Amino acid sequence: MYLGLDLWDKRCWIAIFLEWIILPKEIVARVKIIDCLKKYIRDYNIKIIVVWLPFDLYWKDKRQLLKTKKFIEKLKNIFPELKIEEIDERFTSFEADNILKQLGKTENIWKKDAISASFILETYLKEKKLY
């Protein structure tokens, strides 16, 4: 099983790959993410966590990227039995915006980021030819 993680300073969005379907699951407060991940790992038999890397288009803003890399190292220490993968997510928010517009939905950061977490996982699975 695979889990996608869209990580921000205050909140994280989770998606899982379950029986050939990618499901956006929930929004979790950043301070509770480790406990939440433990629950998902146990309940869904997660073997791989895919974490977005927040590159900007011009490779200039590295503050969030460095924070994310530091968190990935923390995940590797806490969950040494899991594979922690990284993926470039620059265009997932753009894709999520397009879907919401096509559905006639107004801009909603929660929906957009939940969809983005799903795209992060989908991108990884397609790159690995698993989906």
Phi, psi and chi 1 to 4 in degrees:
 res  aa     phi    psi   chi1   chi2   chi3   chi4
   1 MET       -  152.1  -87.9  -47.9  129.6      -
   2 TYR  -124.4  145.6  -58.1   85.4      -      -
   3 LEU  -128.7  131.4 -179.1  142.2      -      -
   4 GLY  -101.2  138.9      -      -      -      -
   5 LEU  -130.1  118.0 -173.8   58.5      -      -
   6 ASP  -103.6  104.3 -169.0   -4.4      -      -
   7 LEU  -100.9  129.9 -176.7   70.1      -      -
   8 TRP  -129.4  177.9  -73.0   91.7      -      -
   9 ASP   -64.5  -40.5  -71.6  -23.5      -      -
  10 LYS  -107.9  -27.9  -66.3 -174.3 -179.0 -174.5
  11 ARG  -137.8  158.1  -69.1  176.3 -171.1   81.0
  12 CYS  -132.4  144.9  -54.3      -      -      -
  13 TRP  -111.1  136.9  -73.7 -100.1      -      -
  14 ILE  -119.2  138.9  -66.0  174.1      -      -
  15 ALA  -133.7  151.1      -      -      -      -
  16 ILE  -129.6  156.5   61.9  168.4      -      -
  17 PHE  -104.8  109.5 -178.5   58.6      -      -
  18 LEU  -130.5  116.4 -178.0   63.6      -      -
  19 GLU    49.4   50.9  -62.7 -173.7   25.4      -
  20 TRP    69.3   17.2  -63.2  101.2      -      -
  21 ILE  -126.0  135.6  -61.4  171.4      -      -
  22 ILE   -95.1  122.4  -62.5  171.0      -      -
  23 LEU  -119.2  122.6  -60.3  167.7      -      -
  24 PRO   -69.2  129.6   12.2  -12.5      -      -
  25 LYS  -101.7  -63.9  -68.9  -59.3  -79.8 -176.9
  26 GLU  -160.4  167.4   67.3  178.8  -60.9      -
  27 ILE  -105.6  131.4  -59.5  163.6      -      -
  28 VAL  -125.9  137.4  179.9      -      -      -
  29 ALA   -60.8  137.1      -      -      -      -
  30 ARG   -54.7  -37.2  174.1   73.3 -179.5 -102.8
  31 VAL   -68.5  -14.3  -63.6      -      -      -
  32 LYS  -109.5    5.4  -63.5 -179.6 -179.8 -179.8
  33 ILE   -65.2  -39.0 -169.1   62.5      -      -
  34 ILE   -64.1  -46.3  -62.3  -60.3      -      -
  35 ASP   -61.9  -40.1  -71.6  -25.1      -      -
  36 CYS   -64.2  -43.5 -174.8      -      -      -
  37 LEU   -62.0  -39.8  -71.1  174.7      -      -
  38 LYS   -57.9  -42.0  -72.6  176.9 -178.2  176.8
  39 LYS   -63.9  -46.6  176.7 -178.6  168.7  -81.4
  40 TYR   -64.1  -42.0  -85.0   94.2      -      -
  41 ILE   -59.3  -44.1  -69.5  163.7      -      -
  42 ARG   -70.5  -50.5 -178.8 -174.0   64.6 -116.3
  43 ASP   -71.8  -32.2  -68.1   -7.4      -      -
  44 TYR  -114.1    7.2  -66.7  100.2      -      -
  45 ASN    54.0   48.0 -164.5   27.0      -      -
  46 ILE   -66.3  133.7  -59.7  -63.2      -      -
  47 LYS  -114.6  -25.0  -60.1  -65.6 -177.5 -156.6
  48 ILE  -135.1  131.1  -63.6  176.2      -      -
  49 ILE  -109.5  127.2  -62.8  175.8      -      -
  50 VAL  -106.7  119.7 -178.8      -      -      -
  51 VAL  -112.6  134.4 -177.5      -      -      -
  52 TRP   -70.8  148.0   67.6  -75.9      -      -
  53 LEU  -111.8  119.9  -68.3  178.3      -      -
  54 PRO   -83.4   67.8   31.1  -35.3      -      -
  55 PHE   -74.8  142.5  -65.9  111.7      -      -
  56 ASP   -92.7  169.4   69.7   -1.0      -      -
  57 LEU   -60.6  -29.4  -71.5  176.4      -      -
  58 TYR  -110.6    8.9  -55.5  104.7      -      -
  59 TRP    59.7   33.6  -60.4   84.0      -      -
  60 LYS  -101.1  -47.6  -69.4 -179.0 -179.0  177.8
  61 ASP   -84.9  106.9 -177.4   11.0      -      -
  62 LYS  -109.5    0.7  -66.2 -170.9  170.2  117.6
  63 ARG   -58.7  -53.8 -176.5 -176.8   58.7   80.6
  64 GLN   -67.5  -35.1 -167.1   67.1   36.7      -
  65 LEU   -61.8  -45.2  177.4   61.6      -      -
  66 LEU   -64.2  -39.0  -66.1  173.4      -      -
  67 LYS   -64.8  -38.9  -74.1  166.6   50.0  173.4
  68 THR   -68.1  -42.3  -58.4      -      -      -
  69 LYS   -60.7  -40.2  -70.0  -88.2 -165.5 -179.0
  70 LYS   -63.5  -41.1 -173.9  175.1  179.3 -179.5
  71 PHE   -66.2  -38.0 -176.3   78.0      -      -
  72 ILE   -61.3  -41.2  -71.0  169.6      -      -
  73 GLU   -62.7  -38.2  -71.0  -53.3  -48.8      -
  74 LYS   -62.5  -43.8 -178.9  178.6  178.2  179.1
  75 LEU   -60.1  -42.4  -74.1  178.0      -      -
  76 LYS   -62.8  -34.4  -71.9  178.0  179.8  178.7
  77 ASN   -74.7  -38.3  -71.2  -33.7      -      -
  78 ILE   -75.5  -36.9  -66.1  170.8      -      -
  79 PHE  -121.5   65.9  -55.2  111.8      -      -
  80 PRO   -64.3  -20.4   22.9  -31.0      -      -
  81 GLU   -79.3  -12.0   72.4  -76.9    3.8      -
  82 LEU   -99.4  155.2  -61.6 -179.0      -      -
  83 LYS   -93.0  126.7 -172.3  171.9 -175.0  179.2
  84 ILE  -109.0  115.2  -49.0  -64.3      -      -
  85 GLU  -105.7  152.7  -64.2  -82.5    2.4      -
  86 GLU  -117.0  145.1  -56.0  169.0   -1.9      -
  87 ILE  -145.4  141.4 -168.5  160.4      -      -
  88 ASP   -70.8  127.5 -178.9  -11.3      -      -
  89 GLU  -120.5   21.9   62.3   78.8   51.9      -
  90 ARG   -52.3  -33.8  -82.0  179.1  -83.7 -168.2
  91 PHE  -106.8    5.0  -62.0  105.1      -      -
  92 THR   -68.2  -36.9   58.2      -      -      -
  93 SER   -66.5  -38.5  -66.4      -      -      -
  94 PHE   -61.8  -45.8  176.9   74.6      -      -
  95 GLU   -62.5  -41.2  -68.5  173.3   24.0      -
  96 ALA   -64.1  -40.9      -      -      -      -
  97 ASP   -57.9  -44.6  -84.9  -22.9      -      -
  98 ASN   -61.4  -41.4  -76.2  -21.2      -      -
  99 ILE   -63.7  -45.4  -75.4 -179.7      -      -
 100 LEU   -62.6  -38.3  -71.3  171.4      -      -
 101 LYS   -65.6  -41.7  -73.7  175.7 -173.5  170.3
 102 GLN   -63.1  -31.9  -71.3  173.8    4.5      -
 103 LEU   -83.3   -4.1  -65.9  172.5      -      -
 104 GLY    75.7   21.5      -      -      -      -
 105 LYS   -90.6  146.1  -55.9  -69.0 -178.8 -173.3
 106 THR   -75.2  160.8   57.9      -      -      -
 107 GLU   -57.3  124.4  178.2   66.6   25.0      -
 108 ASN  -141.3  110.1 -177.8  -44.0      -      -
 109 ILE   -59.1  -34.6 -170.4   71.1      -      -
 110 TRP   -67.6  -47.1  -52.2  111.2      -      -
 111 LYS   -65.9  -42.8  -71.7  178.4 -173.7  173.1
 112 LYS   -60.5  -45.9 -179.5  176.1   83.3  170.9
 113 ASP   -72.7  -30.2  -73.2  -24.7      -      -
 114 ALA   -65.9  -42.0      -      -      -      -
 115 ILE   -66.6  -39.7  -66.8  168.6      -      -
 116 SER   -59.3  -42.3  -67.6      -      -      -
 117 ALA   -59.8  -38.0      -      -      -      -
 118 SER   -66.5  -41.0  -61.6      -      -      -
 119 PHE   -65.3  -36.4  -78.4  146.0      -      -
 120 ILE   -59.6  -47.5  -70.6  164.0      -      -
 121 LEU   -66.9  -41.9 -169.1   49.6      -      -
 122 GLU   -61.3  -44.0  179.1 -177.5   16.4      -
 123 THR   -58.9  -46.0  -59.2      -      -      -
 124 TYR   -61.1  -48.5  170.1   81.0      -      -
 125 LEU   -62.4  -37.9  -66.7  167.2      -      -
 126 LYS   -69.3  -40.7  -75.8 -177.9  176.2  178.3
 127 GLU   -60.2  -36.6  -78.2 -179.5    5.3      -
 128 LYS   -87.2    0.9  -59.6  -65.3 -178.4 -178.2
 129 LYS    58.0   40.5  -61.1 -175.4 -178.8   -5.3
 130 LEU  -105.3   -4.6  -60.2  168.4      -      -
 131 TYR  -141.6      - -174.4   67.2      -      -
